[in-house]
Amino acid sequence: MLGRMLMLVAALVCGGVGAQEYYGDLRPDAPELAARGALQVGVRTLVAENKDQPDVLRYSAGQPDPRYTRKLTLEVWYPARLAAGQAEHTVYTDVLGSGPNDPKRPNTPFQFNGRAARDAAPAPGARYPLVIVSHGYPGSRLQMSYLTENLASKGYVVVAIDHPESTRADKAGFASTLLNRRLDDLFVLNTVAAWGQPGSGSFLAGLVDADNTALIGYSMGGYGALNTVGAGVSATAAAYVPGGKLAVNQHGNQQYEAARDKRIKALVAFAPWGGAHKVWDDTGLAAVRTPMLFISGDQDDVAGYQDGVLQLFQKTIHADRYLLTYIGGRHDSAPNPPSPAHWSNFDDFQSYAEPVWDSRRINNINQHFVTAFLAIQLKQQPLHSYLELPPLQADGTIRPDAGLWKGFPKRAALGLEWRHLTPQ
């Protein structure tokens, strides 16, 4: 008991922003490609407004087509050129809780450090692939900063979305999340592509190559990303949203099929929701052609594993896809570690932490595999050997060693399973 109290006191003492670590820094056992890249990183907060969108939460028989403007706050990380005396340091402000007006989990602000220079000048002379990041329900654009900063340092423009009615600050009806994730993803892609055009007046002009785009989605963000690249929802799932509004995302709908975007070259889906809830049928999943990396815990009790993520991996039969599994992991395979602020509420803590895995360890492993996967798909870099890992043994386990798991230190590739399926 005394030891536990001392640990808590130490955490609280270290809880001041100046004393916090930078999420994403390397543990001694981090795999090779988790290391930060050579480029300096800047960060800016932007807002994009998508006007005249369906407001499904105000739908009624008397008001069958309400419309509104979706105001999306975006966090943008990018390769930067720092001015003299400028440091790669910022302080992010996020909130605890699970939506407004919940006395058990109030929306309390908390802060944590980031390795990025706020409003730094962009690095000149190159265009960088675009990575769009979509959070869970609820979540925020900041919850995977360990990964977004890391990717920007390796030559990507990374744009993370606050999806309205789906963040911890403004969580509202689930129908909005089901409908809008794909629509938000495509709107952000088109908006950033326009900002990237010469003469746009944006700092992204000439910096971002939106013709080479990847989506990264966590939980409901994974659902939305799959929906964006061609996994149209089933007719049964279309009924989940009032007024038949989800039909716009339904497999076989002509409008939906025409909206597929060839600029999206890769997808990383952390614990994607929907498989265990029969959101897709086999025909809808078979329509996906985009290369994918799935990442999940085999004890995921939110998205499901055997009946959820594993089924999505197996049934997207026409895509080249990988599956990294954390043995004993639950649903939190994507976020930053919980900050000291999360310790005061069990539910807030559990929304970021894993019961049996160290979040920092997961973060480093994610950085490693996402780096290899995106470099292959978006930059055609020859990093395939980092993904050519041994298959499952006959008893369903992997027994890796340092010679088999490229990039992992000796005795460090443990508790993981790796699968790869090629397109049929």
C-alpha positions, 0 to 999 in steps of 0.5 A: 500500500505504501509503495502504491501511494509513493508511486502516485505521489511521484506521478503527481509531482511529475505532472507539471507540464514542464516535467512531463516526458515527450510521448513517443520518445524511445524506450531502450527496447524500441524497434529500429524504425521507431526512431524519430526521423531527420527532419524538424517538425512544426505544428499548426492548428487550422479550421475547415468548414464543410457547409451544407451538410446533413444534420442527422441528429436533428432529423425528424419526420417533420424535418427530413433534411436538416442541414448545417456547417461542420466545423472541423478543427485540424492539427497539422504536423509538417517538416519545418525549418526552425528559426534561430532560438526556436525549439521543437517544443509545444504544449497541447491542451486536450480534455478528459471525459466522455462528452459534455454534462457528465458529472462522473467524467467532467470535461476537464482540460489537461496538458502534455508536451509535444516535440514540435515547434508551434507555427514554425516555417515549413521546410522548403524545397520538397513535397511530402505525402499526406497522412490523415488521422481519424480518432475514436468515439469519443477522442481527439485530434491530439490522442496519437501525437506520439505517432503524428510527430514521428511521421512528420519527422520522416517526411509526411504532412500529417493532418489529424481531425477533430470530428464534430459530435465525436470528441470528448468535448462535444460527444453527441448521438452515435448516428453522426459518427456513423454517417460523417467519418467518411465524409469528413475524411474526403472533405479534409483530403480535398481541402488539404489538396487545395491548400497544397496548390501553388498560390493558395495562400496557405503555408501548405502550398507546394509542401503537401502531395495529396496525390499520395495519401494514407488514412490512419484511423482508430476505432470509429476512425478505423471504421470510417477509413475502411468505409472511405476506401471502399468497404460500403456498409450493408443494407442492414447497417444502413438502417442504423441511421434515421431516415436512411441517411447512411445509404450514402455510405452503402455498398452498391450505392452509385453515389458511394461507388463514384466517390472512391478516391484514387489518391488514397494509397494506404490505410492503417486501421487501429482496432477498427470498429464494425466487424463484430457488429455486422456493419459490413457483409462479405461483398462490401469488404471484398470491394476494398483494394487499398493496402492495409495494416491492421493493429489490434489487441486479441482481447479487444472488448470494444471492436472485438477480435475473433469476430471483429478485427480478425474477420475484417483482416480475413475478408478484405480479400482483394487487398494486400494486408497485414495484421499486428496483434498485441497478445493480451491487449484490449482496445487501446492499441493506438493512443498516447499513454495516459497523462497524470491527469487521467489517474484521478478517474478510473474510466479516464485512465482506462480510455488510454491505458492497457491492462497488461501492456506498457503504452510507451512500448506499444507506441514504439512498436506502432511507430516502427511498423507504421513507418515501414508500411507507409514508406513502402506504400507512399514513398516506394522505399525498400523496407519490405524486409521489416514486414517479411516476418515469420508466419504463425506456427502450427499451434498458432504462436510465433517464436521470434528471435533477433534473427527473424524479427528485423529491427527488434533488439535481442529478446524484445519481439515478444507478445506479438503476432504477425500475419500477412495475406496477399490479394486473391 
